[in-house]
Structure formats: C-alpha cells, structure tokens
C-alpha cells in the first residue's frame, strides 16, 4: 500500500512513522486512520521491527487534531462510528506488543493528544503544546482521551484540562507526568532514536513481556498483577535469551540476544 499521509522509514530494527499533512497541521482524517491501521498491522507482524517512533511533519504540529471538515458532517450514529474508528486505531497502537515512542514536535491537540496518550513512551520538544479542546466544539474527546488521560495524570487533572480546554506546554506536561522527557526541537528525534536503539539492543522477548505486564496494571488488582508478572517471569526463564543474558553477565561481556 502506498501511503498518502504517512512517511515510513525502517532502519536498525526501528520504524519511524511520520504523520505527513503539514499543510493541515497533520490533522487526522479517515484516509489517515485507514493508513495508520494498515501500517501498524504490518509493523505488528514484522519481526524485524522492534521499536516504533511516531512524529509529525513540519515544525508546527505533531497532530493538531481531527479534520474538522469531516467532523462537521457527523450525526449521532455516524459520530459514534467516527469515534470508534479512531479508538480502534489507537487501541492497536497501544496494544501493538512493541514499544511505541511518541516524539511530539509541536501541537498535540484533540486527536493528536489522544495519539500521544496511546504511545507508552512520550517525549516532547520544548515547542510542544498539549490539549483536549473538544468542548470548544460542543463535543468530548472521542478516541480514548477521557480514559487514557485520567489514567495517566489522574481523573481530577484530566477533568480540569478536558472541561476547560486549556492547553499545557511541554514543561507542564513533564511536571504532571504526561511526558517523560523534554528536548530542544533539534534534539527530539535524535534522542527518540537513541532511546529506541537502546531498547532494540535488549532481548526482545523480555521487552515485549515487560510491556505486556505494564499494560495489565489498569486491568488487574495488584495481587493479580503480581501473579501475572510471576508467570511472565517464568516464561522468560525458559528462553535462550535468559541463558545468554545471565551467561554474558557472569562472563562480563555484552549479551548477543537471538530473541529465542
């Protein structure tokens, strides 16, 4: 499939996905969602891709939101389907089974903020701005934003930002835990690649199982989560990577993981 609204670069087991509608501030439309779904299903099955980075084209925006020209055409039924389309794609990204890093280079508003929230590692440029301004349009976040934002920064703060439609800058996003690191615009993508490369050098079975355990924290009680963690720990102990990692440690050398 040839992508009209996405750029994809794969190198050194890392895929960089760039939302590429800079004239529309990378706004999400139906075509873009269809392309994202196709691409991430492909990346999910690609054993040569260990980590994915998502960013936006241009200097102004990561993703400035949904395409308003499509949004205005929705009624009660189609609006529900409109939201479900975005939720399906962002759920795919969140549950890809591989680390997805958001490199937020500018405005991440509405659907753009929700895309950021669907990525488990979130990095930002000093120019980044985050917000859920949907109530300004008489709607609410529809791509999982009410749920993920409340889980990440707590329900009270999520309510404040969603109900006031206030934007937050990168410094505030870092302070409240929406992002984990902030870089200069020039540093952002190189630093995201550096982090992705570090993850790509690890045993990928353990990386994916660790991510799987982390993702269960909102679904299980602490006791259930610990039982799940122990089960996955046992799976790791039965792999060739475990034998290589422990042997390399004792021999004081770098491990050579085969992901088996």
N, C-alpha and C positions, 0 to 999 in steps of 0.2 A: 504493500500500500504506500502510495506517495502522499506525504503529509503536506498539507497546505499551510497549516497554522502552527506546526511544530518543527523544531530543528532537533536532530538526534545525532550525538557523537558518542561512539563507544571505543574506549581505549583502556588498556591495562585493567580489564575487568570492571571498569566503571562506565556507566552510561550517563551522559549529560543531556537532559531534556530541557529545551528552551521554548517557552511559550512565545510565539513569533507573530504577534499582531501589533507591532509598536505604534502604528497609526491609530489603533483603537485602544491603546494602553493595555494591550494583551487581554482585553475583555473576553470572557468565556461565552461562546455561542454553541449552538447544537453541533455544528461541524467540529469544533474544537473538542467537545466532550466525546464525540464519536472517535476522533483521532486518539485522544488520551486513552480511551478504553482499549482500542485496538493495540496501541503501543505497549501499554502496561501489561496486557495479557501476554504479549510477545516477550517482554522483558522478564516476566514471571517464569516463563518456560525456558529462558535462555540460561543454560548452566555456566556460560562464560561471563555473565554479568553478576557481580557480587554486590555492588552498591549503585544506587541511582541518585543523581543530583538533579533537582528541579530549580530552574531560574527563569527570569523573564528577559526578553529582548529590549534593548534600548536603555536609556539612563533614568527614565521617569518611573517606570512601573514594573513590578513583579506581575501582578494581575490586578487590575483596577476594579474588578467585579464582574457581574454578569452583563451580557449585551442587552442594554435597555430597549433597543429596538425590537428584540424578540420578546422581552419580558412584558412589554405593554400589550401584547396580543393575547395574554393568558386570561382564562376564566377559572372558575372554581375547579373544574375537572382537569383541564389542561395544566393549571398551575400546580396541582398535586403531582401530576406526571412530570412536569418541569423540574420540581424539587427532587423527585425520585431518581431522575436521570443523573443529576449531579451527585446525589447520595451514593448511587451505585458506583460511579467512577471513583469518588473519594474513598469509599469503603474498600475498593480494590487496591488503591494506593496504600491505605493504612494497613491492610492485611496482605501485602504483597509477599511476605515471607522473606523479604530482603530489606536492609536498611535504606530508607529514602530520606535524603537530606534536602531541606528547603534552603536555598540561598536567596534570601529575599533582598532584592536590589533596589526596591523603590516602593511605590504604593501597593499595599496588600489589603484591599478593601472588599467587603462583601464576600463574594465567592473566592476572591484572592486570599483573604484571611482564612477562609474555610479550607482552601487548598493547603495553606501553610499548616493549619492545625492537623491535617491528615498525615503530615510527614512527622515521623517520630523524632527527628533531629532538626532543629530550626536555627539557622544562622541568619544574621541580618547585616546589611550595610548601615552605616550611620545615617544614610538618607531615607531609610525605610520608614514607612508610616503604616500603622495597622488600624483596622476599624471594621465594625459591623454597622453600616449606616442604613440598613434596610428600613427601619421605622420612618426614616425621612421620605420613603416612597410608599408608606402605608402597608408594608409587608414585614415579615420577620426573616431572619436567616433561614435558608431552606436546604442547604447542602450539609447539614450536620453541625452547623456552627453553634446552636444553642446547647447541644450536648457536649461537644468537644471542648468548647471554651470554658464551660462550667467545670469540667473535669480537670482541665489544665491549670486554671488560675483561681478556682473556687467559685461557687454559684453567686455569691454576693458581688464580687468584682465583675463577673460576666454580666450580671444583670445591669450593673452601672453602665458598662460600655455599650451593651446592646440597646438599653432603653434610652440612653442619652444620645446615642450615635456619635459620641466623641471619638476622635482619633487619638492614638498614642504614638509617640515617637519611639525610636529604637532603644533609647536609654530607659524609658518607662517599660517597654516590652521586656528588656533584660531584667529590670528590677523585680517585676512580678512573675518572672519565670516563663513568659511566653516564648522567648528565645533564650538560647544558652550562651551565645557569644555575639559580639558586635565588632565589625571590622570597618576599615575605610572602604570606600567603593572599589578602590583598586585592589585591595587585599581579599575581598569577599570570595570570589570564585577560586583563586589560588588556595585560600585557606580551606574552602569546602573540598577541593580536590585533595589537599594534603590529608584532611581527616578521612576522606573516602579511601585513599591509598593505605592509610594506617589500618583501617578496618579490613581492607582487602587482603592484607598480609596474614590475617588470623585464620584459624581453622574455621571454614565457613559452616560446618555442621554446628559447632558451638555458637557461632554468631547468630545463626538463624534460630536455634533453640533458645538462646538467651532472649532474643527479641520476642519469641513466642511466649515465653514466661512473663515478660514485662507486659505484653498486651493483655494478659489474663487478669491483671491487677484490678480492673474495673468490673470484672465478671464474677470473681471468686472471693470468698471470705479469706482472711489471712491464713487460717488453718488450711483451707482447701488449696490456696495458692502455694503454700509451703509443700504440701503433698504433691502438687503438680510439678513444682520445681525439683523435688527429690526424684520423681520419675524421669524427668528430662536429664537430670544429672547422671542417673544410671545409664540412660541411653548413650550419653557422651562417653562414659567409661568403657563402653563396648566398641568404640571406634578405633580405627588405625591412627586417627589424628591424636587421640588421647595418648596412645603409646608413644607416638613420635614427639608430642609436646613434652611429656614427662621425661622421656629419654634425653631429649635435647637440653632440657633444663639441667639434668644431672651431669651431662657432658659439657655444659657451659658453651653451647653453640646455639645458633638460631634454628628453630624448627623448620622443616620443609613439609608443610602440610599438603596432603593429596585430596583432602575433602572426602575421606572414606572412613 
